[in-house]
Amino acid sequence: MEPLRLNKSVKAYIFLILVAFSTTTYGEIELLGELSIEIRNFQNEGLFGQKKGHSSYTFSPELYFESEGGKDFFSIKPKFREDAEDNERNLEDLQELQWTHVGENYETKIGIRKDFWGVTETAHRVDIINQTDAVESFDGEDKLGQPMINLSLERDWGVLDLYALIGSRERTYAGKNGRLRMPFIVDTHNPIYESSEEENKIDFAIRWNHYYGDLELAISHFSGNTREPLLIPAQDGNSIKLLPRYDIIDQTGLEALYIIEGWALKLETITRSGQGDRFTALTTGFEYTQTGIFETTLDLGWIIELNHDDREEHSPHAIGTRFSFNDIDDSQLLLGVLWNESTGETNVFIEGSKRIGARSKLSIEGFVFNGGKKVKGNNFDFNKANPLDFLQEEDFLRMELTIFL
């Protein structure tokens, strides 16, 4: 298992957090966490003979401390993942090492943590604070811990969050024996940085959000190393490898969520400079929920989202149905299709979860890729290929059992 790489500034930062923790008197201590066992089954062997069956386990213990006065909180949550086939999927990460102080009309959070931005379902345009753990799941919603200092100010005109991000994390990619990868290996050990400080660069972000009745608005800006690297082809003997390049970017984002009766209207849009020409991207749509259909406890949700990205000639759209059973096991099921009217692609996805007793949960995730061109070996034009072409042999179903400690 490859260890978590921490530079000197981050190590000093962690030391200061631990010193702050040791000088505070804590009253309540909780031990939490979870253990997950995952099995992924693919319909076909991989493009380079990878196995159909992949398994892994993840262990995430958590310690939570609260001060006697209820003003200070401290949490530690490491994450360990071991994969039976793909060494690049192994992980040692600090998801949280955080000290939180709650004051009057303000809150400070210092440490390593995750912070999510966004309102849409299928694509999260504005979510940029944390790096994506791309080998954890296909939807890109799993993140790596980010060292940061966060000051949150609560006022009548809204909540203002200020961030200083201490260094940046590199994106994870599947290795030689991994699934859901391109024909060329991404060389994560030799990244390219525009900044001379490389991953040690301090990034900055700011976000304002406020409610106006049933309307929630948020405006954000990020400046620093991109979390979405470009992949640069490079010669590797008789083959090609891909080098991730992390440019310095400035990204401004807008989020809007409007609730009216059973409707939830959603919008995420960004404009970004620093990776070639400035571009804009957006996801917008709605979710309509019918409650208690057929005189039962079942809620039925309808989801439609449209996508646009200046960098892509064709952007897929999404239509889905969410079933919320409102039972004691919190059972949920999401079925959907990503379709591209220009290319004819219709990729089907499924997500579901159900609690089993008081201390465990079963989750499923599946994807069927339909409509792209099948890639054979290294017969792959990197400059002209559709990003989904290399996934045509990667139809999968993932099952995960999570046990809560």
URCOR-V126560 format. One record per residue. RES is the residue in one letter. SS is DSSP state (helix for helix, strand for strand, loop for the rest). Layout:
BEGIN
[[RES	SS] [RES	SS]]
END
This chain:
BEGIN
[[M	loop] [E	loop] [P	loop] [L	loop] [R	loop] [L	loop] [N	loop] [K	helix] [S	helix] [V	helix] [K	helix] [A	helix] [Y	helix] [I	helix] [F	helix] [L	helix] [I	helix] [L	helix] [V	helix] [A	helix] [F	helix] [S	helix] [T	loop] [T	loop] [T	loop] [Y	strand] [G	strand] [E	strand] [I	strand] [E	strand] [L	strand] [L	strand] [G	strand] [E	strand] [L	strand] [S	strand] [I	strand] [E	strand] [I	strand] [R	strand] [N	strand] [F	strand] [Q	loop] [N	loop] [E	loop] [G	loop] [L	loop] [F	loop] [G	loop] [Q	loop] [K	loop] [K	loop] [G	strand] [H	strand] [S	strand] [S	strand] [Y	strand] [T	strand] [F	strand] [S	strand] [P	strand] [E	strand] [L	strand] [Y	strand] [F	strand] [E	strand] [S	strand] [E	loop] [G	loop] [G	loop] [K	loop] [D	strand] [F	strand] [F	strand] [S	strand] [I	strand] [K	strand] [P	strand] [K	strand] [F	strand] [R	strand] [E	strand] [D	strand] [A	loop] [E	loop] [D	loop] [N	helix] [E	helix] [R	helix] [N	loop] [L	strand] [E	strand] [D	strand] [L	strand] [Q	strand] [E	strand] [L	strand] [Q	strand] [W	strand] [T	strand] [H	strand] [V	strand] [G	strand] [E	loop] [N	loop] [Y	strand] [E	strand] [T	strand] [K	strand] [I	strand] [G	strand] [I	strand] [R	strand] [K	loop] [D	loop] [F	loop] [W	loop] [G	loop] [V	loop] [T	loop] [E	loop] [T	loop] [A	loop] [H	loop] [R	loop] [V	loop] [D	loop] [I	loop] [I	loop] [N	loop] [Q	loop] [T	strand] [D	loop] [A	loop] [V	loop] [E	loop] [S	loop] [F	loop] [D	loop] [G	loop] [E	loop] [D	loop] [K	strand] [L	loop] [G	loop] [Q	strand] [P	strand] [M	strand] [I	strand] [N	strand] [L	strand] [S	strand] [L	strand] [E	strand] [R	strand] [D	loop] [W	loop] [G	strand] [V	strand] [L	strand] [D	strand] [L	strand] [Y	strand] [A	strand] [L	strand] [I	strand] [G	loop] [S	loop] [R	loop] [E	loop] [R	loop] [T	loop] [Y	loop] [A	loop] [G	loop] [K	loop] [N	loop] [G	loop] [R	loop] [L	loop] [R	loop] [M	loop] [P	loop] [F	loop] [I	loop] [V	strand] [D	loop] [T	loop] [H	loop] [N	loop] [P	loop] [I	strand] [Y	strand] [E	loop] [S	loop] [S	loop] [E	loop] [E	helix] [E	helix] [N	helix] [K	loop] [I	strand] [D	strand] [F	strand] [A	strand] [I	strand] [R	strand] [W	strand] [N	strand] [H	strand] [Y	strand] [Y	strand] [G	loop] [D	loop] [L	strand] [E	strand] [L	strand] [A	strand] [I	strand] [S	strand] [H	strand] [F	strand] [S	strand] [G	strand] [N	strand] [T	loop] [R	loop] [E	loop] [P	loop] [L	strand] [L	strand] [I	strand] [P	strand] [A	strand] [Q	strand] [D	strand] [G	loop] [N	loop] [S	strand] [I	strand] [K	strand] [L	strand] [L	strand] [P	strand] [R	strand] [Y	strand] [D	loop] [I	strand] [I	strand] [D	strand] [Q	strand] [T	strand] [G	strand] [L	strand] [E	strand] [A	strand] [L	strand] [Y	strand] [I	strand] [I	strand] [E	loop] [G	loop] [W	strand] [A	strand] [L	strand] [K	strand] [L	strand] [E	strand] [T	strand] [I	strand] [T	strand] [R	strand] [S	strand] [G	loop] [Q	loop] [G	loop] [D	loop] [R	loop] [F	strand] [T	strand] [A	strand] [L	strand] [T	strand] [T	strand] [G	strand] [F	strand] [E	strand] [Y	strand] [T	strand] [Q	strand] [T	loop] [G	loop] [I	helix] [F	helix] [E	helix] [T	loop] [T	loop] [L	loop] [D	strand] [L	strand] [G	strand] [W	strand] [I	strand] [I	strand] [E	strand] [L	strand] [N	strand] [H	strand] [D	strand] [D	loop] [R	loop] [E	loop] [E	loop] [H	loop] [S	loop] [P	loop] [H	strand] [A	strand] [I	strand] [G	strand] [T	strand] [R	strand] [F	strand] [S	strand] [F	loop] [N	loop] [D	loop] [I	loop] [D	loop] [D	loop] [S	loop] [Q	strand] [L	strand] [L	strand] [L	strand] [G	strand] [V	strand] [L	strand] [W	strand] [N	loop] [E	loop] [S	loop] [T	loop] [G	loop] [E	loop] [T	strand] [N	strand] [V	strand] [F	strand] [I	strand] [E	strand] [G	strand] [S	strand] [K	strand] [R	strand] [I	loop] [G	loop] [A	loop] [R	loop] [S	strand] [K	strand] [L	strand] [S	strand] [I	strand] [E	strand] [G	strand] [F	strand] [V	strand] [F	loop] [N	loop] [G	loop] [G	loop] [K	loop] [K	loop] [V	loop] [K	strand] [G	loop] [N	loop] [N	strand] [F	loop] [D	loop] [F	loop] [N	loop] [K	loop] [A	loop] [N	loop] [P	loop] [L	loop] [D	helix] [F	helix] [L	helix] [Q	loop] [E	loop] [E	loop] [D	loop] [F	strand] [L	strand] [R	strand] [M	strand] [E	strand] [L	strand] [T	strand] [I	strand] [F	strand] [L	loop]]
END
